[in-house]
Amino acid sequence: MEVLCESCKAKFKIADDRLPTGQVVFVKCPKCKSKIEIDTRAKEEPAAPAETRKSVTDEVASGIYDASEKPFDFVEEGVETALICEQDAGARKKIHSTLQRMDYHVTEAASALDALKYMRFHVFDLVVLDENFEEENPESSHVLQYLEHLPMNTRRNIFVILLGNDIRTGDNMIAFNRSVNLVVNSKDIVGDLEKVLKRSLTENEEFYRVFKESLKKMGRA
């Protein structure tokens, strides 16, 4: 260790192993005999700021516009669009076939990031979401969080279906709790999805028809 005497400005070196660690010690300057203070306590380096990991939602929000991320270039007027967020290939294929039979223009999202990018550029008429799509905890679903924070006049135009292994198909209380329009057990994708979906869409359309008429009467629409 290099030591400087503040009195006479003499510099000299002391071997590190000759000094006790973690203490403040005093030695005499060999030149002027003044007392020199030596602090051998380790000086803590300032901690580097923790790197903040962007959430999927933040990543999409901060991204620049990229036309290649649009779900489709052109959709005919009157054609309804649907987005599928399902990682199981077999289930995804069955859902896709069902929606095509119902005349939806279907887009499949490979990831939550893709789904949010698609929804950033297009308001889908229908979204089918597996509750475990890229998430072990359904409560952490980035897609659901995005939908929940949409303005109400936009959100009410999107029919959201939540799929799950432990969900009872058509359970309105669970649907209300999860802020979706319909819940479907994953086992019902094979045979009952189209029937259940058609009935729920009809009920939803009837509800909002009355709702919109009420708004008009109150002068709020």
C-alpha positions in Angstrom: 0.0 0.0 0.0 1.3 3.5 -0.9 1.1 5.9 2.0 1.4 9.7 2.0 2.4 11.8 5.0 0.2 14.9 5.1 2.8 16.8 7.1 5.9 16.4 5.0 4.4 15.0 1.8 6.7 12.1 1.9 5.6 9.0 0.1 6.5 5.4 1.1 5.1 1.9 0.7 4.1 -0.6 3.4 3.5 -4.2 2.5 -0.2 -5.1 2.8 0.5 -8.1 5.0 2.1 -5.8 7.6 -1.2 -4.0 8.2 -4.3 -5.4 10.0 -7.4 -5.5 7.8 -10.7 -3.8 8.5 -9.3 -1.2 10.9 -8.0 2.3 11.2 -4.3 2.2 12.3 -1.6 4.9 13.0 2.0 4.8 12.0 4.9 7.2 12.4 6.3 8.9 9.3 9.9 7.7 9.0 11.0 11.1 7.8 9.2 13.7 10.1 7.8 11.3 12.8 4.3 12.7 12.3 1.4 10.4 12.9 -0.2 9.0 9.7 -3.6 7.5 9.7 -4.2 4.5 7.5 -7.7 3.1 6.9 -7.6 -0.6 5.8 -11.4 -1.0 5.9 -12.7 -2.1 2.5 -14.4 0.7 0.8 -17.8 -0.4 -0.6 -18.2 0.3 -4.2 -21.6 1.8 -5.1 -24.0 -0.9 -6.2 -24.8 -0.9 -9.9 -28.4 0.0 -10.5 -30.5 -3.1 -11.0 -31.5 -3.7 -14.5 -35.2 -3.3 -14.9 -36.7 -6.1 -16.9 -39.4 -4.8 -19.3 -42.7 -6.6 -19.2 -44.2 -7.8 -22.4 -46.7 -5.0 -22.2 -44.0 -2.4 -21.8 -42.0 -3.8 -24.6 -45.0 -3.5 -27.0 -45.9 0.0 -25.8 -42.3 1.3 -26.3 -41.9 -0.3 -29.7 -41.9 1.6 -32.9 -44.5 1.1 -35.6 -43.5 -1.8 -37.9 -46.0 -2.6 -40.7 -44.8 -6.3 -40.7 -46.3 -6.8 -37.3 -49.8 -6.1 -38.5 -52.0 -9.2 -38.4 -53.2 -8.7 -42.0 -52.9 -6.1 -44.7 -56.6 -6.0 -45.7 -59.8 -7.5 -44.5 -63.1 -7.0 -46.4 -65.7 -4.9 -44.9 -68.1 -7.0 -42.8 -65.7 -9.8 -42.2 -65.2 -10.6 -38.6 -61.7 -11.3 -37.2 -60.5 -13.7 -34.5 -57.2 -14.1 -32.7 -56.1 -17.5 -31.2 -53.7 -17.6 -28.3 -53.2 -21.3 -27.7 -49.9 -23.1 -27.5 -51.2 -26.7 -27.9 -51.0 -27.5 -31.6 -54.0 -29.9 -31.6 -56.3 -27.6 -29.7 -55.2 -24.6 -31.8 -56.1 -26.6 -35.0 -59.6 -27.5 -33.7 -60.3 -23.9 -32.6 -59.0 -22.6 -36.0 -61.3 -25.0 -37.9 -64.3 -24.0 -35.7 -63.8 -20.3 -36.3 -63.3 -20.7 -40.0 -66.6 -22.6 -40.3 -68.2 -19.6 -38.5 -66.6 -17.3 -41.2 -64.0 -15.6 -39.1 -60.7 -14.4 -40.6 -58.4 -16.1 -38.1 -54.9 -15.1 -36.9 -52.8 -17.3 -34.6 -50.3 -15.8 -32.1 -47.1 -17.7 -31.5 -46.5 -15.8 -28.2 -48.0 -13.2 -25.9 -45.7 -10.6 -27.4 -47.1 -11.4 -30.9 -50.6 -11.3 -29.6 -50.1 -7.8 -28.1 -48.5 -6.5 -31.3 -51.4 -7.8 -33.3 -53.9 -6.2 -31.0 -51.9 -3.0 -31.1 -52.7 -2.6 -34.8 -56.2 -4.2 -35.0 -59.3 -4.6 -32.8 -60.3 -8.2 -33.1 -64.0 -9.2 -32.9 -63.1 -12.3 -31.0 -60.1 -13.5 -28.9 -59.6 -17.1 -27.8 -57.1 -17.3 -25.0 -55.8 -20.3 -23.1 -55.3 -19.2 -19.4 -51.8 -20.8 -19.4 -50.7 -19.2 -22.7 -47.0 -18.6 -21.9 -47.8 -18.3 -18.2 -47.9 -20.9 -15.4 -50.0 -18.5 -13.3 -53.2 -17.5 -15.1 -53.4 -14.3 -13.0 -50.2 -13.1 -14.8 -51.6 -13.3 -18.3 -50.2 -10.4 -20.3 -53.0 -10.7 -22.8 -55.7 -10.5 -20.2 -54.0 -7.6 -18.5 -53.9 -5.8 -21.9 -57.6 -6.4 -22.5 -58.6 -5.3 -19.0 -56.9 -1.9 -19.5 -58.5 -1.1 -22.9 -61.0 1.7 -22.9 -64.5 0.3 -22.3 -65.9 1.5 -25.6 -63.2 -0.6 -27.3 -63.3 -3.6 -24.9 -67.0 -4.1 -25.3 -66.6 -4.8 -29.0 -64.2 -7.7 -28.3 -65.7 -11.1 -27.4 -63.1 -12.8 -25.2 -63.1 -16.6 -24.6 -60.9 -18.0 -21.8 -59.9 -21.7 -22.0 -58.8 -23.8 -19.0 -58.6 -27.4 -17.8 -60.3 -26.7 -14.5 -63.0 -24.3 -15.8 -66.7 -25.3 -16.1 -67.9 -24.3 -19.6 -70.4 -21.4 -19.5 -69.7 -20.6 -15.8 -70.8 -16.9 -15.7 -69.3 -16.2 -12.3 -65.9 -17.3 -13.4 -66.2 -15.3 -16.6 -67.2 -12.2 -14.6 -64.3 -12.8 -12.2 -61.8 -13.1 -15.0 -63.3 -10.2 -17.0 -64.0 -12.3 -20.0 -67.2 -13.0 -22.0 -67.1 -16.8 -21.9 -65.2 -19.5 -20.2 -64.8 -23.0 -21.8 -63.2 -26.1 -20.5 -60.4 -27.3 -22.8 -62.1 -30.7 -23.1 -65.1 -29.1 -24.8 -63.1 -27.7 -27.7 -63.7 -30.8 -29.7 -67.5 -31.1 -29.9 -69.3 -28.3 -28.1 -67.2 -25.1 -28.8 -69.2 -24.0 -31.9 -72.6 -24.6 -30.3 -71.6 -22.9 -27.0 -69.9 -20.0 -28.8 -72.9 -19.3 -31.1 -75.3 -19.2 -28.2 -73.0 -16.9 -26.1 -72.5 -14.6 -29.1 -76.2 -14.3 -29.6 -76.8 -13.5 -25.9 -73.9 -11.0 -26.0 -75.3 -9.3 -29.1 -78.8 -9.1 -27.5 -77.4 -7.6 -24.3 -75.4 -4.9 -26.0 -78.3 -4.1 -28.4 -80.5 -3.3 -25.3 -77.5 -1.5 -23.7 -76.8 0.7 -26.7 -80.5 1.5 -27.1 -80.6 2.6 -23.5 -77.5 4.8 -24.0 -79.2 6.5 -27.0 -82.3 7.2 -24.9 -80.2 8.8 -22.3 -78.3 10.8 -25.0 -75.0 9.2 -24.2 -74.5 7.4 -27.5 
